[in-house]
C-alpha cells in the first residue's frame, strides 16, 4: 500500500524544515522578516521550483520597516514531478531549492551563485 494520506505532505514540509535547520545557527539568526511557504504550483507560465520575493537583507536601509514579510515559496508539484522518483533525490532537491532562495534573501544573485557553483 502507499503512504497514508498526508504522509507525503508531511515528509515534504519536514524536508523544507531540515534544509533550514542545516544552515549554521548564527546564519539562521540573521534571517529577518521572511516567511517560508510550501505551495502546490508556481504562478501560471513560470517554470519554477522555488521563488524569493522581497527586499534582500543587503538592500534594507534605515527606512525599512512596517512591511510585509519577504516570502520564499517552495513549489511541491514541480519538485515532486522532477525529483520524486526517490525520497532521497526529492529531499536533496528540496534542500537545494530552499538554500538557493535563502541565498537570495541574503542578497546573493543568481550570477554569484553560478560563480560559486551553487546554482
C-alpha positions as CSV (number, residue, x, y, z in Angstrom):
1,X,0.0,0.0,0.0
2,X,1.0,3.6,-0.5
3,X,1.8,6.2,2.2
4,X,-1.1,7.2,4.5
5,X,-3.0,10.4,3.4
6,X,-0.9,13.4,4.4
7,X,2.3,11.5,4.9
8,X,3.9,12.7,1.7
9,X,2.9,16.3,2.5
10,X,4.4,15.9,6.0
11,X,7.6,14.5,4.6
12,X,7.9,17.3,2.0
13,X,7.4,20.0,4.7
14,X,9.8,18.2,7.0
15,X,12.4,18.3,4.2
16,X,12.0,22.0,4.0
17,X,12.4,22.4,7.7
18,X,15.5,20.2,7.6
19,X,17.0,22.3,4.9
20,X,16.6,25.4,7.1
21,X,18.0,23.6,10.1
22,X,21.1,22.7,8.1
23,X,22.1,26.3,8.0
24,X,24.5,27.4,10.7
25,X,22.6,28.7,13.7
26,X,24.2,32.1,13.5
27,X,23.3,32.4,9.9
28,X,19.7,31.4,10.6
29,X,19.7,34.1,13.3
30,X,20.4,36.8,10.7
31,X,17.3,35.8,8.7
32,X,14.8,38.6,9.2
33,X,11.1,39.2,8.3
34,X,10.8,36.2,5.9
35,X,8.1,33.6,5.6
36,X,8.9,30.2,4.0
37,X,5.9,28.5,2.5
38,X,5.2,25.3,0.6
39,X,2.9,25.9,-2.3
40,X,1.5,23.4,-4.8
41,X,2.4,25.1,-8.0
42,X,4.3,28.2,-9.2
43,X,2.4,31.1,-10.9
44,X,1.0,30.2,-14.3
45,X,3.6,30.1,-17.0
46,X,6.6,30.2,-14.7
47,X,8.6,27.0,-14.7
48,X,10.0,27.4,-11.1
49,X,10.9,25.1,-8.3
50,X,11.1,28.0,-5.8
51,X,10.8,31.8,-5.6
52,X,12.1,34.5,-3.4
53,X,10.0,37.7,-3.2
54,X,11.1,40.6,-1.1
55,X,13.8,43.0,-0.2
56,X,17.2,41.3,0.4
57,X,18.9,42.0,3.6
58,X,21.7,43.7,1.7
59,X,19.2,46.3,0.4
60,X,17.4,47.1,3.5
61,X,18.2,50.6,4.9
62,X,17.1,52.7,7.8
63,X,13.8,53.3,6.1
64,X,12.9,49.6,6.0
65,X,10.1,48.8,8.4
66,X,6.5,48.2,8.7
67,X,6.5,46.0,5.6
68,X,5.0,42.6,4.9
69,X,7.5,39.7,5.3
70,X,9.6,38.6,2.4
71,X,8.3,35.3,1.0
72,X,10.2,32.2,0.0
73,X,7.9,29.8,-1.9
74,X,8.9,26.1,-2.4
75,X,6.7,24.5,-5.1
76,X,5.8,21.0,-4.3
77,X,4.3,20.0,-7.7
78,X,7.3,20.6,-9.9
79,X,9.8,19.2,-7.3
80,X,7.8,16.0,-7.0
81,X,7.4,15.6,-10.7
82,X,11.1,16.2,-11.5
83,X,12.7,14.6,-8.4
84,X,10.1,12.3,-6.8
85,X,11.4,9.1,-8.2
86,X,13.1,8.5,-4.9
87,X,12.7,10.1,-1.4
88,X,16.4,10.8,-1.3
89,X,16.6,12.7,-4.6
90,X,13.5,14.7,-3.6
91,X,15.0,15.6,-0.2
92,X,18.2,16.7,-2.0
93,X,16.3,18.8,-4.5
94,X,14.2,20.5,-1.8
95,X,17.3,21.3,0.2
96,X,19.0,22.8,-2.9
97,X,15.9,25.0,-3.7
98,X,15.5,26.2,-0.1
99,X,19.1,27.1,0.3
100,X,19.1,28.8,-3.1
101,X,16.1,31.0,-2.2
102,X,17.6,31.7,1.3
103,X,20.8,32.9,-0.6
104,X,18.6,35.5,-2.4
105,X,17.2,36.6,1.0
106,X,20.8,37.4,1.9
107,X,21.3,39.3,-1.3
108,X,23.2,36.7,-3.3
109,X,22.3,36.9,-7.0
110,X,21.8,34.0,-9.5
111,X,25.0,35.2,-11.2
112,X,27.0,35.0,-8.0
113,X,25.5,31.6,-7.2
114,X,26.7,30.4,-10.6
115,X,30.2,31.7,-9.9
116,X,30.2,29.8,-6.6
117,X,28.9,26.7,-8.5
118,X,25.8,26.7,-6.3
119,X,23.1,27.2,-9.0
